Amino acid sequence: MRVCYRKLVRDRIPEIIKAEGSQPVTRILDQAAYEAALIGKLLEEAQEASAAPRTDLAAELADVLEVLQALICALGMTWEDLQSLTARKRAERGGFEHRIFLERVESA
């Protein structure tokens, strides 16, 4: 039986598939395709986190973080670079600590 996935997977997935008695067919992505696949994977993992029950949310957020770290590295950034950018944006626009939910804006 053939199952098509056509998606970026974690590094050990092919060996896990082999250990289960199946044969993975893989290829190595070039840099542009890798970055695009990471963005797609980030969306996939974010959707899984969004749909997860509270009991599974931490594990799904760990997957989001793993993809985010890989994407940062692929873009030639460090985690510290991202944290610095985050701090700058927080200083300019605030964070989410106050739980503000914007319903609408009415013009004068």
N, C-alpha and C positions, 0 to 999 in steps of 0.2 A: 504494500500500500504506500502511496506517495502522498505526503502532506507538504504543501508549499507555505512557507512563512514569509520570505522576502523581507527580513528585518534584521537590524543589528541585534546581536546577542552578546551576553557576557562571555569572556574568554574561555571559560571552562565548559561551556555548553556542548561543544562538539565532542569532547572526551566523555561527558556524561551520557550523551546520546549513544556513542560507541559502546560504553559499558552496559547499556541497556539492550544491546544487540542490534541496533539500527545503524545505518550509514548516513552521516550528515554530508551534504554537498555544500561547500562554502567557497567564498572568495574574499580576498583582501581589498578593501576600498581604498581609492586614492584620497588625498586630503579633502578635496571639495565634497566628494560623495560621503566621506566619513562625517564631516561637519553637518551636512544635510541629514544624514541618518541619525546623528545625535540629537538634532533638533526634533526630528520625528519621534525619536525614542523618549525625549523629554515630555512631549505632548502625550504619548501613550502612557507613560508612568504617572503623569499628573492626572489623567483621566481615571486611571486605576485608583489613585489616592482619593479622588473625588467620590468614587463609587464605593469605596471600602467602608465596611462597618468600623465603628470606633475602635474595636478590639484589634483590627488589622491595620489601622491607619499608620502606626509607627513604622511597621515593616514596609509599607508602600512609600512613606516619606524617605526611608533609607534608600529605596530604589531611585527616587527622584534626585536625592543628593548625589548618589553614585554617578548618574548620568550628567548632572550639573558639573561635578568635578571633572569628568572626562571632557566635557564641552569647553570648560574654562582652559584646560590644558591644551586642547586642540587649537584654540584661538590664540595660543601663545601667552596666556595670562597666568597669574598665580592666584591662589586662594586669597592672598593678602591684597592683591590688586582689586579683586571683586569686593572684599570687605571694605576697602577704602572707598570705592565707588558707592557702595551701599551707605556708608556713613555720610558721605557727601550728599546723597539724595535725601537721606533722612533729615539732615540739617536744613536742607532747602525746602522740603515738602512735608516733613514729618514722617512718622512711622504708622503703625496700626494699633498702638496701645490703647487708644481712647475708644475704639470700636465704632467709629463714626460711619454711618451708612447714609450716603447721599440719596435722597428720594428724588429730588428734582431741583431745578434752578428756574426761578421765575424772573423774567426781565422786568425792569422798572418802567 
